[in-house]
């Protein structure tokens, strides 16, 4: 690498203001993920209980 490749003065970072980003899509996705995991866990537990009851 040359000195020109590592010159950080040319890079422009976006201005970040905390709390201004719209995160409704991420919140909906996370909510759906938590709902799916919760339901899958319940179904697996029910299946295991039924399996234990059948096998005695």
Backbone as a chain_set.jsonl record, in Angstrom:
{"seq": "XXXXXXXXXXXXXXXXXXXXXXXXXXXXXXXXXXXXXXXXXXXXXXXXXXXXXXXX", "coords": {"N": [[0.834, -1.184, 0.0], [0.404, 2.185, -0.688], [1.068, 5.533, 0.504], [-0.92, 7.091, -0.491], [-3.094, 5.36, -0.786], [-3.946, 4.949, 1.81], [-4.862, 7.33, 2.793], [-6.921, 9.002, 4.83], [-8.132, 11.427, 4.831], [-9.569, 12.019, 2.576], [-11.894, 10.592, 2.679], [-15.348, 10.689, 3.205], [-17.58, 10.747, 5.776], [-20.94, 9.939, 6.621], [-23.192, 12.185, 8.221], [-24.24, 11.432, 11.418], [-27.096, 11.242, 13.306], [-28.346, 10.512, 16.316], [-31.185, 8.496, 16.807], [-32.755, 9.269, 14.628], [-33.197, 7.527, 12.542], [-35.445, 5.55, 10.65], [-36.778, 2.746, 11.927], [-38.822, 0.948, 11.676], [-39.254, -1.207, 9.918], [-37.224, -2.988, 10.668], [-38.028, -3.479, 13.292], [-40.491, -4.768, 12.865], [-39.614, -7.068, 11.517], [-38.006, -8.267, 13.503], [-39.944, -8.707, 15.469], [-41.581, -10.571, 14.155], [-39.735, -12.653, 13.93], [-39.274, -13.32, 16.644], [-41.861, -14.145, 17.333], [-42.113, -16.39, 15.643], [-40.061, -18.075, 16.634], [-40.969, -18.463, 19.245], [-43.423, -19.819, 18.827], [-42.464, -22.1, 17.465], [-40.921, -23.273, 19.48], [-42.889, -23.889, 21.374], [-44.427, -25.758, 19.894], [-42.518, -27.785, 19.547], [-42.063, -28.542, 22.209], [-44.629, -29.509, 22.89], [-44.748, -31.666, 21.097], [-42.654, -33.247, 22.135], [-43.657, -33.866, 24.694], [-45.96, -35.336, 24.01], [-44.701, -37.437, 22.658], [-43.294, -38.578, 24.773], [-45.438, -39.449, 26.327], [-46.625, -41.368, 24.681], [-44.606, -43.297, 24.4], [-44.334, -44.089, 26.952]], "CA": [[0.0, 0.0, 0.0], [1.111, 3.458, -0.697], [0.506, 6.551, 1.397], [-2.136, 7.607, -1.121], [-4.167, 4.406, -0.552], [-4.378, 4.975, 3.199], [-5.165, 8.704, 3.177], [-8.294, 9.053, 5.336], [-8.671, 12.778, 4.713], [-10.444, 12.089, 1.413], [-13.12, 9.862, 2.951], [-16.414, 11.484, 3.81], [-18.53, 9.947, 6.541], [-22.261, 10.553, 6.723], [-23.517, 12.737, 9.529], [-25.123, 10.537, 12.162], [-27.849, 11.86, 14.387], [-28.954, 9.417, 17.066], [-32.628, 8.483, 16.948], [-33.465, 9.77, 13.458], [-33.387, 6.477, 11.543], [-36.715, 4.844, 10.702], [-36.466, 1.328, 12.15], [-40.071, 0.19, 11.761], [-39.099, -2.47, 9.185], [-36.41, -3.872, 11.498], [-38.849, -3.87, 14.436], [-41.458, -5.749, 12.387], [-38.888, -8.297, 11.238], [-37.62, -8.866, 14.781], [-41.172, -9.176, 16.105], [-41.944, -11.804, 13.464], [-38.759, -13.679, 14.293], [-39.55, -13.743, 18.019], [-43.121, -14.883, 17.286], [-41.845, -17.678, 15.016], [-39.261, -18.879, 17.56], [-41.839, -18.828, 20.362], [-44.349, -20.864, 18.373], [-41.715, -23.327, 17.174], [-40.544, -23.853, 20.767], [-44.096, -24.488, 21.956], [-44.748, -26.963, 19.124], [-41.514, -28.817, 19.848], [-42.336, -29.035, 23.565], [-45.84, -30.337, 22.813], [-44.367, -32.911, 20.44], [-41.852, -34.062, 23.062], [-44.552, -34.368, 25.731], [-46.756, -36.393, 23.392], [-43.806, -38.557, 22.395], [-43.026, -39.234, 26.062], [-46.679, -40.106, 26.747], [-46.844, -42.538, 23.819], [-43.588, -44.298, 24.669], [-44.478, -44.516, 28.353]], "C": [[0.874, 1.24, 0.0], [0.432, 4.417, 0.263], [-0.799, 7.09, 0.835], [-3.325, 6.676, -0.855], [-4.729, 4.501, 0.86], [-4.722, 6.377, 3.692], [-6.634, 8.808, 3.563], [-8.921, 10.428, 5.196], [-9.66, 12.892, 3.56], [-11.788, 11.415, 1.681], [-14.128, 10.772, 3.62], [-17.39, 10.546, 4.5], [-19.865, 10.691, 6.583], [-22.454, 11.11, 8.126], [-24.529, 11.825, 10.207], [-25.782, 11.303, 13.292], [-28.645, 10.764, 15.059], [-30.467, 9.585, 17.151], [-33.412, 8.949, 15.738], [-33.762, 8.697, 12.413], [-34.738, 5.792, 11.738], [-36.431, 3.345, 10.802], [-37.721, 0.468, 12.218], [-39.965, -1.149, 11.028], [-38.287, -3.467, 10.006], [-37.213, -4.354, 12.708], [-39.871, -4.927, 14.036], [-40.796, -7.093, 12.116], [-38.507, -9.011, 12.53], [-38.835, -9.423, 15.513], [-41.638, -10.487, 15.47], [-41.016, -12.946, 13.809], [-39.024, -14.21, 15.689], [-40.831, -14.559, 18.07], [-42.889, -16.288, 16.721], [-41.08, -18.599, 15.971], [-40.113, -19.347, 18.736], [-42.785, -19.956, 19.964], [-43.623, -22.176, 18.094], [-41.313, -24.026, 18.466], [-41.738, -24.532, 21.422], [-44.46, -25.772, 21.226], [-43.771, -28.099, 19.423], [-41.755, -29.398, 21.236], [-43.58, -29.918, 23.599], [-45.518, -31.676, 22.174], [-43.584, -33.82, 21.379], [-42.705, -34.639, 24.183], [-45.406, -35.512, 25.176], [-45.916, -37.629, 23.101], [-43.489, -39.323, 23.691], [-44.253, -39.981, 26.56], [-46.922, -41.398, 25.95], [-45.865, -43.651, 24.178], [-43.592, -44.771, 26.13], [-43.254, -44.271, 29.108]], "O": [[1.936, 1.294, 0.62], [-0.653, 4.137, 0.772], [-1.683, 7.5, 1.587], [-4.452, 7.151, -0.713], [-5.892, 4.16, 1.077], [-4.86, 6.587, 4.897], [-7.504, 8.709, 2.698], [-10.122, 10.584, 5.419], [-10.51, 13.782, 3.57], [-12.743, 11.666, 0.946], [-13.777, 11.544, 4.513], [-17.957, 9.653, 3.87], [-19.903, 11.922, 6.581], [-21.934, 10.563, 9.098], [-25.559, 11.489, 9.623], [-25.117, 11.927, 14.119], [-29.521, 10.156, 14.443], [-30.972, 10.649, 17.51], [-34.638, 9.021, 15.808], [-34.522, 8.953, 11.479], [-35.126, 5.489, 12.866], [-35.903, 2.747, 9.865], [-37.682, -0.634, 12.766], [-40.54, -2.136, 11.485], [-38.614, -4.653, 10.044], [-37.091, -5.512, 13.107], [-40.097, -5.881, 14.78], [-41.353, -8.14, 12.447], [-38.667, -10.227, 12.638], [-38.76, -10.496, 16.112], [-42.045, -11.409, 16.177], [-41.458, -14.084, 13.965], [-39.002, -15.422, 15.904], [-40.891, -15.566, 18.776], [-43.409, -17.265, 17.258], [-41.419, -19.775, 16.1], [-39.997, -20.491, 19.175], [-42.926, -20.938, 20.693], [-44.116, -23.246, 18.45], [-41.36, -25.254, 18.538], [-41.611, -25.63, 21.964], [-44.77, -26.776, 21.867], [-44.18, -29.255, 19.538], [-41.663, -30.611, 21.424], [-43.588, -30.957, 24.26], [-45.966, -32.716, 22.657], [-43.82, -35.027, 21.417], [-42.499, -35.784, 24.585], [-45.547, -36.547, 25.826], [-46.385, -38.753, 23.284], [-43.426, -40.553, 23.7], [-44.118, -41.048, 27.159], [-47.377, -42.398, 26.506], [-46.251, -44.818, 24.252], [-42.922, -45.743, 26.479], [-43.195, -44.568, 30.301]]}, "num_chains": 1, "name": "protein.A"}
